[in-house]
Amino acid sequence: QVQLVESGGGLVQTGGSLRLSCVVTGSSDFTLQTVGWYRQAPGKTLEFVADIMTRGSRDIRAYSDSVRGRFTISRDNAKNALFLQMSNLTPEDTGVYYCNRDTINWGQGIQVTVST
């Protein structure tokens, strides 16, 4: 059974930083999988944030326009782990962040709150 467990959320002031982590268990061939982050702000629909795939020796990243230049997604294939470094946070980044594997499996979500 595949499980994704997020950590690292919390409360931060505008302009601050947070680093989210996600560990994937019960999955083989993690290196071949596309993993990413989505978020849901209060009263809004689920939104793509970023994802990353490994092809050969390269990691290929994609970002939403709203986070490009502020967020960095990375992965550690040896540890089946995924990360999201978030910088220059604004209140618009507030929401529940979900880790995702191949658009199939989801974590339970973790709260990120950015105060003014």
C-alpha positions as CSV (number, residue, x, y, z in Angstrom):
1,Q,0.0,0.0,0.0
2,V,1.4,3.3,-1.1
3,Q,1.5,6.0,1.6
4,L,2.6,9.6,1.4
5,V,3.4,11.5,4.6
6,E,4.0,15.3,4.6
7,S,5.8,17.3,7.2
8,G,7.2,20.8,7.7
9,G,4.1,23.0,7.5
10,G,3.2,25.7,10.0
11,L,2.7,29.4,10.6
12,V,5.1,31.9,9.1
13,Q,5.1,35.7,8.6
14,T,4.9,37.3,5.2
15,G,8.3,37.1,3.5
16,G,9.3,34.1,5.5
17,S,10.3,30.6,4.4
18,L,9.2,27.0,5.0
19,R,10.4,23.7,3.7
20,L,7.9,20.9,3.2
21,S,8.9,17.2,3.0
22,C,7.0,14.2,1.8
23,V,8.1,10.6,2.3
24,V,6.6,7.9,0.0
25,T,6.4,4.3,1.3
26,G,5.1,1.1,-0.2
27,S,6.1,2.1,-3.7
28,S,8.7,0.6,-5.9
29,D,10.6,2.4,-8.6
30,F,10.2,5.8,-7.0
31,T,12.8,7.2,-9.4
32,L,10.5,6.6,-12.3
33,Q,7.6,8.4,-10.8
34,T,6.5,12.0,-11.2
35,V,5.9,13.5,-7.8
36,G,4.6,16.9,-6.9
37,W,2.7,19.3,-4.7
38,Y,-0.8,20.7,-4.9
39,R,-2.5,23.1,-2.5
40,Q,-6.0,24.2,-1.6
41,A,-6.7,27.6,-0.2
42,P,-9.8,28.2,2.0
43,G,-12.9,28.3,-0.3
44,K,-10.9,27.5,-3.4
45,T,-10.3,24.5,-5.6
46,L,-7.2,22.3,-5.6
47,E,-4.3,24.0,-7.4
48,F,-1.2,22.6,-8.9
49,V,2.0,24.0,-7.3
50,A,5.0,22.0,-8.8
51,D,6.1,18.6,-9.8
52,I,9.3,16.9,-10.7
53,M,10.4,13.8,-12.7
54,T,13.7,12.1,-13.1
55,R,14.8,11.2,-16.6
56,G,18.3,9.6,-16.7
57,S,20.5,11.9,-14.7
58,R,18.3,14.9,-15.0
59,D,15.4,16.2,-12.8
60,I,12.7,18.0,-14.9
61,R,10.7,20.5,-12.9
62,A,7.4,22.3,-13.5
63,Y,5.9,25.2,-11.5
64,S,2.7,27.1,-11.5
65,D,3.1,30.8,-12.5
66,S,2.1,31.8,-9.0
67,V,5.1,30.2,-7.3
68,R,7.8,30.2,-10.0
69,G,10.9,31.9,-8.7
70,R,9.9,31.6,-5.1
71,F,9.4,27.9,-4.6
72,T,11.9,25.1,-5.4
73,I,10.9,21.4,-5.7
74,S,13.5,18.7,-5.3
75,R,13.7,15.0,-4.6
76,D,15.9,12.5,-3.0
77,N,15.4,9.2,-4.9
78,A,17.5,7.2,-2.4
79,K,15.1,8.2,0.4
80,N,11.9,8.1,-1.6
81,A,11.5,11.7,-0.5
82,L,10.1,14.9,-2.0
83,F,10.7,18.5,-0.9
84,L,9.3,21.9,-1.5
85,Q,11.4,24.9,-0.4
86,M,9.1,27.9,-0.2
87,S,10.5,31.4,0.1
88,N,9.1,35.0,0.1
89,L,5.8,33.6,1.3
90,T,2.6,35.7,1.1
91,P,-0.9,35.3,2.6
92,E,-2.0,34.0,-0.8
93,D,0.2,30.9,-0.2
94,T,-1.9,29.9,2.8
95,G,-3.6,26.6,2.4
96,V,-3.4,22.8,2.8
97,Y,-0.5,21.4,0.8
98,Y,-0.7,17.9,-0.6
99,C,2.0,15.6,-1.8
100,N,1.1,13.6,-4.9
101,R,2.6,10.6,-6.7
102,D,1.9,10.1,-10.4
103,T,-1.5,11.9,-9.9
104,I,-2.8,8.7,-8.2
105,N,-1.7,8.7,-4.6
106,W,-2.1,11.6,-2.2
107,G,-0.8,12.5,1.3
108,Q,-3.1,13.6,4.0
109,G,-2.2,17.3,3.6
110,I,-0.4,19.7,5.8
111,Q,-1.4,23.2,6.7
112,V,0.7,26.3,5.7
113,T,-0.4,29.6,7.1
114,V,1.2,32.9,6.1
115,S,0.3,35.8,8.4
116,T,0.4,39.5,7.5
